[in-house]
Amino acid sequence: MLFSNRVLSYLQLMRFPAVFTAISNVVSAYLIAYQDASVEWLSLANIVFISSALYFSGMVLNDCFDLKEDRLERPQRPLPSAKIQIATAWKMGWGLMAMGVLWAYFVGQPTLTCALLLALFIIIYDGAAKQSIMAPLVMGGCRYINWLLGFSFISLQTEHFLIPAPVFFYICSLTFLSTEETSAEKRQSTFLLYLGAMSISLLSLFFLLINASISLYLSLLIFSVFAIALGKISWKTYTHYSPVNIQKAVKSLLLGVIPLDAILVFSQTGDWRFVWVILLLIPGRYFSRYLRVT
């Protein structure tokens, strides 16, 4: 990569590769909302900027709150290794959050409401809920609200609240598994929670697909391919349960948000625009070769 070590440290602090999964959420919602109209590029750019700023703020603040723990378990990260000063990181985290919310203020009231709610969930997760049983629900809520941010330019109907459900439960499942990234001590209980949430995610996805405008056979094919891919990752992780393999699984599953979003776009629009979402895998996978995503 053509970046200095200092720039790489900041990109790592912000979990840069993973931001493409947040962008995937809002782009997917936007494409579904405007499936019968041409894309308004300025509006799309606004929500991408807001979502990215809030996502980066959440990642930076996460490491600020976790500094004491990271000094013991993840000393190579930018803050415990002193590559970035903690005071700088605090200013950066809160500044990014303020930037995202302020930008939403100028976009409009519905967008501002979503941005404020997302910022609140980020603060709750990073500052209080992360070590509690509520952590997966709060993290899933962050992604769910991020999807609603993409819908914030239209009048919301009931179906708009149902479409992101698979993503909500998918992120809940991923969050359960991520709690074992450094210890890998509770395989049975962790996997029970992980598989439970993932099963609900797949069931809600199946419901959306069979009620979509695309053919039933195509829906079943898409669902089967996605479910098999998740099954392979899950089985490999369970049978070779270690921090290294859990980290690899979390990385794959997090980037898996992008194809999941693309499936949701295709199920609701039935046209080629889902390709726009899939293309986000390219930068996500490229940067994940050099930077951690969790």
Secondary structure, 3 states (H helix, E strand, C coil): CCCCHHHHHHHHHCCHHHHHHHHHHHHHHHHHHCCCCCCCHHHHHHHHHHHHHHHHHHHHHHHHHCHHHHHHHCCCCCCCCCCCCHHHHHHHHHHHHHHHHHHHHHHCHHHHHHHHHHHHHHHHHHHHHCCCCCHHHHHHHHHHHHHHHHCCCCCCCHHHHHCCHHHHHHHHHHHHHHCCCCCCCCHHHHHHHHHHHHHHHHHHHHHHHHCCCCCHHHHHHHHHHHHHHHHHHHHHHHHCCCHHHHHHHHHHHHHCHHHHHHHHHHHHHCCCCHHHHHCCHHHHHHHHCCCCCC
